[in-house]
Amino acid sequence: PVLDGILFCAENDSLRLVASDSTLQASKSVAAAIDRPGSVILPGQRFARIASNLPNEAIDLSIDDPEKHSVLLQSGAFRMNIQGLDADQYPEMLPPEDGAQFSLSQSTLKDMLAQTVFSVSKDQTRPILTGVLFALEEGELQLVALSANRMAIRREKVAAAESAQAVIAESSLRKIIGMLSD
């Protein structure tokens, strides 16, 4: 149930929301007026349903009972208590080590993934082939996917000084494709 939730971390003047499925983690910080710092895990789908139906007004979240992780959500005339979980239960994913970095438009990355991920092997006995190789070298990003009878390669020039390689699982890449805009 912890990974079904969204971690809310309020500190200084920002609210950070974190969602994860243990293989992929998304994080977004937004400016917010914070009276008291705190963290809590709220049920993800339930919170999304509630938030999408709220009036177009400011949302106020406050931890009603810190020991029970009960959160009061208010927006306009709407008020609701939501039972949360202890934020310490949320798994900490380590940030990537300092390494090679590059920048690319969302549409280009989406195109590159769409042109390679279809060639990923479904054969679980050869796990290295169940992902896409990201190879960064001499200012070029190359994506390579292989199966027993297919190979897809897509190259794109990028501004990068370092070289690096990583294989990223197909399931993670398909989720990323779904999040990218055209």
Secondary structure as GFF3:
##gff-version 3
##sequence-region A 1 182
A	DSSP	beta_strand	5	11	.	.	.	ID=ss1
A	DSSP	beta_strand	14	20	.	.	.	ID=ss2
A	DSSP	beta_strand	25	31	.	.	.	ID=ss3
A	DSSP	beta_strand	38	43	.	.	.	ID=ss4
A	DSSP	alpha_helix	44	52	.	.	.	ID=ss5
A	DSSP	beta_strand	60	65	.	.	.	ID=ss6
A	DSSP	beta_strand	70	75	.	.	.	ID=ss7
A	DSSP	beta_strand	78	83	.	.	.	ID=ss8
A	DSSP	three_ten_helix	87	89	.	.	.	ID=ss9
A	DSSP	alpha_helix	106	114	.	.	.	ID=ss10
A	DSSP	three_ten_helix	117	119	.	.	.	ID=ss11
A	DSSP	three_ten_helix	127	130	.	.	.	ID=ss12
A	DSSP	beta_strand	131	137	.	.	.	ID=ss13
A	DSSP	beta_strand	140	146	.	.	.	ID=ss14
A	DSSP	beta_strand	151	157	.	.	.	ID=ss15
A	DSSP	beta_strand	164	169	.	.	.	ID=ss16
A	DSSP	alpha_helix	170	179	.	.	.	ID=ss17
###
